[in-house]
Amino acid sequence: MGAIITLTTDFGLTDAYVVAMKGVMLGINPEA
């Protein structure tokens, strides 16, 4: 079963930072 990752930020929904953070998290744990 995949891990659950929660993240609370003030990046908003349209910033490129959201995509970057998702990429880093998936790079660390691709099954999350």
mmCIF file as Biopython writes it, N, C-alpha, C and O atoms, coordinates in Angstrom:
data_model
#
loop_
_atom_site.group_PDB
_atom_site.id
_atom_site.type_symbol
_atom_site.label_atom_id
_atom_site.label_alt_id
_atom_site.label_comp_id
_atom_site.label_asym_id
_atom_site.label_entity_id
_atom_site.label_seq_id
_atom_site.pdbx_PDB_ins_code
_atom_site.Cartn_x
_atom_site.Cartn_y
_atom_site.Cartn_z
_atom_site.occupancy
_atom_site.B_iso_or_equiv
_atom_site.auth_seq_id
_atom_site.auth_asym_id
_atom_site.pdbx_PDB_model_num
ATOM 1   N N  . MET A ? 1  ? 0.848  -1.175 0.000   1.0 0.0 1  A 1 
ATOM 2   C CA . MET A ? 1  ? 0.000  0.000  0.000   1.0 0.0 1  A 1 
ATOM 3   C C  . MET A ? 1  ? 0.894  1.238  0.000   1.0 0.0 1  A 1 
ATOM 4   O O  . MET A ? 1  ? 1.925  1.256  0.671   1.0 0.0 1  A 1 
ATOM 5   N N  . GLY A ? 2  ? 0.510  2.258  -0.738  1.0 0.0 2  A 1 
ATOM 6   C CA . GLY A ? 2  ? 1.284  3.491  -0.827  1.0 0.0 2  A 1 
ATOM 7   C C  . GLY A ? 2  ? 1.209  4.310  0.446   1.0 0.0 2  A 1 
ATOM 8   O O  . GLY A ? 2  ? 0.250  4.229  1.213   1.0 0.0 2  A 1 
ATOM 9   N N  . ALA A ? 3  ? 2.234  5.087  0.643   1.0 0.0 3  A 1 
ATOM 10  C CA . ALA A ? 3  ? 2.284  5.962  1.815   1.0 0.0 3  A 1 
ATOM 11  C C  . ALA A ? 3  ? 1.409  7.185  1.592   1.0 0.0 3  A 1 
ATOM 12  O O  . ALA A ? 3  ? 1.155  7.582  0.455   1.0 0.0 3  A 1 
ATOM 13  N N  . ILE A ? 4  ? 0.957  7.770  2.674   1.0 0.0 4  A 1 
ATOM 14  C CA . ILE A ? 4  ? 0.179  9.005  2.608   1.0 0.0 4  A 1 
ATOM 15  C C  . ILE A ? 4  ? 1.103  10.157 2.973   1.0 0.0 4  A 1 
ATOM 16  O O  . ILE A ? 4  ? 1.765  10.135 4.010   1.0 0.0 4  A 1 
ATOM 17  N N  . ILE A ? 5  ? 1.135  11.147 2.119   1.0 0.0 5  A 1 
ATOM 18  C CA . ILE A ? 5  ? 1.942  12.334 2.375   1.0 0.0 5  A 1 
ATOM 19  C C  . ILE A ? 5  ? 1.001  13.523 2.470   1.0 0.0 5  A 1 
ATOM 20  O O  . ILE A ? 5  ? 0.186  13.744 1.575   1.0 0.0 5  A 1 
ATOM 21  N N  . THR A ? 6  ? 1.107  14.287 3.547   1.0 0.0 6  A 1 
ATOM 22  C CA . THR A ? 6  ? 0.322  15.514 3.668   1.0 0.0 6  A 1 
ATOM 23  C C  . THR A ? 6  ? 1.285  16.688 3.709   1.0 0.0 6  A 1 
ATOM 24  O O  . THR A ? 6  ? 2.394  16.588 4.235   1.0 0.0 6  A 1 
ATOM 25  N N  . LEU A ? 7  ? 0.843  17.789 3.151   1.0 0.0 7  A 1 
ATOM 26  C CA . LEU A ? 7  ? 1.694  18.966 3.082   1.0 0.0 7  A 1 
ATOM 27  C C  . LEU A ? 7  ? 0.816  20.205 3.182   1.0 0.0 7  A 1 
ATOM 28  O O  . LEU A ? 7  ? -0.148 20.358 2.433   1.0 0.0 7  A 1 
ATOM 29  N N  . THR A ? 8  ? 1.154  21.077 4.105   1.0 0.0 8  A 1 
ATOM 30  C CA . THR A ? 8  ? 0.424  22.331 4.255   1.0 0.0 8  A 1 
ATOM 31  C C  . THR A ? 8  ? 1.371  23.476 3.907   1.0 0.0 8  A 1 
ATOM 32  O O  . THR A ? 8  ? 2.390  23.674 4.569   1.0 0.0 8  A 1 
ATOM 33  N N  . THR A ? 9  ? 1.024  24.226 2.863   1.0 0.0 9  A 1 
ATOM 34  C CA . THR A ? 9  ? 1.860  25.351 2.439   1.0 0.0 9  A 1 
ATOM 35  C C  . THR A ? 9  ? 0.970  26.531 2.076   1.0 0.0 9  A 1 
ATOM 36  O O  . THR A ? 9  ? -0.256 26.426 2.076   1.0 0.0 9  A 1 
ATOM 37  N N  . ASP A ? 10 ? 1.596  27.635 1.772   1.0 0.0 10 A 1 
ATOM 38  C CA . ASP A ? 10 ? 0.868  28.791 1.262   1.0 0.0 10 A 1 
ATOM 39  C C  . ASP A ? 10 ? 1.232  29.041 -0.201  1.0 0.0 10 A 1 
ATOM 40  O O  . ASP A ? 10 ? 1.175  30.177 -0.672  1.0 0.0 10 A 1 
ATOM 41  N N  . PHE A ? 11 ? 1.605  27.981 -0.918  1.0 0.0 11 A 1 
ATOM 42  C CA . PHE A ? 11 ? 1.992  28.105 -2.322  1.0 0.0 11 A 1 
ATOM 43  C C  . PHE A ? 11 ? 0.808  28.429 -3.222  1.0 0.0 11 A 1 
ATOM 44  O O  . PHE A ? 11 ? 0.998  29.011 -4.290  1.0 0.0 11 A 1 
ATOM 45  N N  . GLY A ? 12 ? -0.397 28.073 -2.827  1.0 0.0 12 A 1 
ATOM 46  C CA . GLY A ? 12 ? -1.554 28.249 -3.699  1.0 0.0 12 A 1 
ATOM 47  C C  . GLY A ? 12 ? -1.699 27.045 -4.618  1.0 0.0 12 A 1 
ATOM 48  O O  . GLY A ? 12 ? -1.002 26.044 -4.453  1.0 0.0 12 A 1 
ATOM 49  N N  . LEU A ? 13 ? -2.595 27.143 -5.576  1.0 0.0 13 A 1 
ATOM 50  C CA . LEU A ? 13 ? -2.852 26.015 -6.478  1.0 0.0 13 A 1 
ATOM 51  C C  . LEU A ? 13 ? -2.234 26.189 -7.854  1.0 0.0 13 A 1 
ATOM 52  O O  . LEU A ? 13 ? -2.138 25.220 -8.606  1.0 0.0 13 A 1 
ATOM 53  N N  . THR A ? 14 ? -1.815 27.386 -8.200  1.0 0.0 14 A 1 
ATOM 54  C CA . THR A ? 14 ? -1.354 27.628 -9.567  1.0 0.0 14 A 1 
ATOM 55  C C  . THR A ? 14 ? 0.141  27.889 -9.669  1.0 0.0 14 A 1 
ATOM 56  O O  . THR A ? 14 ? 0.656  28.050 -10.776 1.0 0.0 14 A 1 
ATOM 57  N N  . ASP A ? 15 ? 0.848  27.935 -8.553  1.0 0.0 15 A 1 
ATOM 58  C CA . ASP A ? 15 ? 2.282  28.198 -8.590  1.0 0.0 15 A 1 
ATOM 59  C C  . ASP A ? 15 ? 3.056  26.974 -9.058  1.0 0.0 15 A 1 
ATOM 60  O O  . ASP A ? 15 ? 2.620  25.838 -8.872  1.0 0.0 15 A 1 
ATOM 61  N N  . ALA A ? 16 ? 4.198  27.219 -9.661  1.0 0.0 16 A 1 
ATOM 62  C CA . ALA A ? 16 ? 5.068  26.128 -10.109 1.0 0.0 16 A 1 
ATOM 63  C C  . ALA A ? 16 ? 5.650  25.362 -8.923  1.0 0.0 16 A 1 
ATOM 64  O O  . ALA A ? 16 ? 6.093  24.223 -9.074  1.0 0.0 16 A 1 
ATOM 65  N N  . TYR A ? 17 ? 5.649  25.984 -7.747  1.0 0.0 17 A 1 
ATOM 66  C CA . TYR A ? 17 ? 6.194  25.326 -6.562  1.0 0.0 17 A 1 
ATOM 67  C C  . TYR A ? 17 ? 5.423  24.056 -6.218  1.0 0.0 17 A 1 
ATOM 68  O O  . TYR A ? 17 ? 6.002  23.094 -5.714  1.0 0.0 17 A 1 
ATOM 69  N N  . VAL A ? 18 ? 4.131  24.050 -6.484  1.0 0.0 18 A 1 
ATOM 70  C CA . VAL A ? 18 ? 3.306  22.870 -6.195  1.0 0.0 18 A 1 
ATOM 71  C C  . VAL A ? 18 ? 3.790  21.687 -7.022  1.0 0.0 18 A 1 
ATOM 72  O O  . VAL A ? 18 ? 3.949  20.584 -6.498  1.0 0.0 18 A 1 
ATOM 73  N N  . VAL A ? 19 ? 4.021  21.907 -8.291  1.0 0.0 19 A 1 
ATOM 74  C CA . VAL A ? 19 ? 4.499  20.843 -9.183  1.0 0.0 19 A 1 
ATOM 75  C C  . VAL A ? 19 ? 5.887  20.383 -8.755  1.0 0.0 19 A 1 
ATOM 76  O O  . VAL A ? 19 ? 6.177  19.186 -8.761  1.0 0.0 19 A 1 
ATOM 77  N N  . ALA A ? 20 ? 6.741  21.325 -8.387  1.0 0.0 20 A 1 
ATOM 78  C CA . ALA A ? 20 ? 8.097  20.976 -7.954  1.0 0.0 20 A 1 
ATOM 79  C C  . ALA A ? 20 ? 8.062  20.115 -6.699  1.0 0.0 20 A 1 
ATOM 80  O O  . ALA A ? 20 ? 8.791  19.128 -6.602  1.0 0.0 20 A 1 
ATOM 81  N N  . MET A ? 21 ? 7.218  20.481 -5.739  1.0 0.0 21 A 1 
ATOM 82  C CA . MET A ? 21 ? 7.122  19.703 -4.503  1.0 0.0 21 A 1 
ATOM 83  C C  . MET A ? 21 ? 6.592  18.297 -4.770  1.0 0.0 21 A 1 
ATOM 84  O O  . MET A ? 21 ? 7.089  17.327 -4.198  1.0 0.0 21 A 1 
ATOM 85  N N  . LYS A ? 22 ? 5.588  18.183 -5.633  1.0 0.0 22 A 1 
ATOM 86  C CA . LYS A ? 22 ? 5.064  16.859 -5.979  1.0 0.0 22 A 1 
ATOM 87  C C  . LYS A ? 22 ? 6.141  16.018 -6.648  1.0 0.0 22 A 1 
ATOM 88  O O  . LYS A ? 22 ? 6.264  14.825 -6.371  1.0 0.0 22 A 1 
ATOM 89  N N  . GLY A ? 23 ? 6.918  16.634 -7.527  1.0 0.0 23 A 1 
ATOM 90  C CA . GLY A ? 23 ? 7.995  15.912 -8.201  1.0 0.0 23 A 1 
ATOM 91  C C  . GLY A ? 23 ? 9.044  15.402 -7.231  1.0 0.0 23 A 1 
ATOM 92  O O  . GLY A ? 23 ? 9.516  14.273 -7.361  1.0 0.0 23 A 1 
ATOM 93  N N  . VAL A ? 24 ? 9.410  16.222 -6.264  1.0 0.0 24 A 1 
ATOM 94  C CA . VAL A ? 24 ? 10.397 15.808 -5.261  1.0 0.0 24 A 1 
ATOM 95  C C  . VAL A ? 24 ? 9.847  14.657 -4.430  1.0 0.0 24 A 1 
ATOM 96  O O  . VAL A ? 24 ? 10.549 13.676 -4.183  1.0 0.0 24 A 1 
ATOM 97  N N  . MET A ? 25 ? 8.596  14.772 -3.997  1.0 0.0 25 A 1 
ATOM 98  C CA . MET A ? 25 ? 7.997  13.712 -3.175  1.0 0.0 25 A 1 
ATOM 99  C C  . MET A ? 25 ? 7.894  12.402 -3.948  1.0 0.0 25 A 1 
ATOM 100 O O  . MET A ? 25 ? 8.177  11.335 -3.403  1.0 0.0 25 A 1 
ATOM 101 N N  . LEU A ? 26 ? 7.494  12.476 -5.201  1.0 0.0 26 A 1 
ATOM 102 C CA . LEU A ? 26 ? 7.398  11.253 -5.998  1.0 0.0 26 A 1 
ATOM 103 C C  . LEU A ? 26 ? 8.774  10.689 -6.322  1.0 0.0 26 A 1 
ATOM 104 O O  . LEU A ? 26 ? 8.927  9.477  -6.475  1.0 0.0 26 A 1 
ATOM 105 N N  . GLY A ? 27 ? 9.778  11.557 -6.428  1.0 0.0 27 A 1 
ATOM 106 C CA . GLY A ? 27 ? 11.143 11.085 -6.644  1.0 0.0 27 A 1 
ATOM 107 C C  . GLY A ? 27 ? 11.675 10.321 -5.437  1.0 0.0 27 A 1 
ATOM 108 O O  . GLY A ? 27 ? 12.413 9.347  -5.585  1.0 0.0 27 A 1 
ATOM 109 N N  . ILE A ? 28 ? 11.297 10.766 -4.251  1.0 0.0 28 A 1 
ATOM 110 C CA . ILE A ? 28 ? 11.732 10.105 -3.021  1.0 0.0 28 A 1 
ATOM 111 C C  . ILE A ? 28 ? 10.965 8.804  -2.811  1.0 0.0 28 A 1 
ATOM 112 O O  . ILE A ? 28 ? 11.548 7.785  -2.440  1.0 0.0 28 A 1 
ATOM 113 N N  . ASN A ? 29 ? 9.654  8.844  -3.052  1.0 0.0 29 A 1 
ATOM 114 C CA . ASN A ? 29 ? 8.812  7.665  -2.836  1.0 0.0 29 A 1 
ATOM 115 C C  . ASN A ? 29 ? 7.813  7.556  -3.980  1.0 0.0 29 A 1 
ATOM 116 O O  . ASN A ? 29 ? 6.707  8.087  -3.875  1.0 0.0 29 A 1 
ATOM 117 N N  . PRO A ? 30 ? 8.172  6.882  -5.068  1.0 0.0 30 A 1 
ATOM 118 C CA . PRO A ? 30 ? 7.295  6.796  -6.241  1.0 0.0 30 A 1 
ATOM 119 C C  . PRO A ? 30 ? 5.951  6.104  -5.985  1.0 0.0 30 A 1 
ATOM 120 O O  . PRO A ? 30 ? 5.017  6.268  -6.769  1.0 0.0 30 A 1 
ATOM 121 N N  . GLU A ? 31 ? 5.847  5.342  -4.908  1.0 0.0 31 A 1 
ATOM 122 C CA . GLU A ? 31 ? 4.603  4.630  -4.615  1.0 0.0 31 A 1 
ATOM 123 C C  . GLU A ? 31 ? 3.648  5.444  -3.752  1.0 0.0 31 A 1 
ATOM 124 O O  . GLU A ? 31 ? 2.547  4.982  -3.453  1.0 0.0 31 A 1 
ATOM 125 N N  . ALA A ? 32 ? 4.043  6.633  -3.351  1.0 0.0 32 A 1 
ATOM 126 C CA . ALA A ? 32 ? 3.200  7.459  -2.473  1.0 0.0 32 A 1 
ATOM 127 C C  . ALA A ? 32 ? 2.016  8.008  -3.237  1.0 0.0 32 A 1 
ATOM 128 O O  . ALA A ? 32 ? 1.194  8.726  -2.669  1.0 0.0 32 A 1 
#
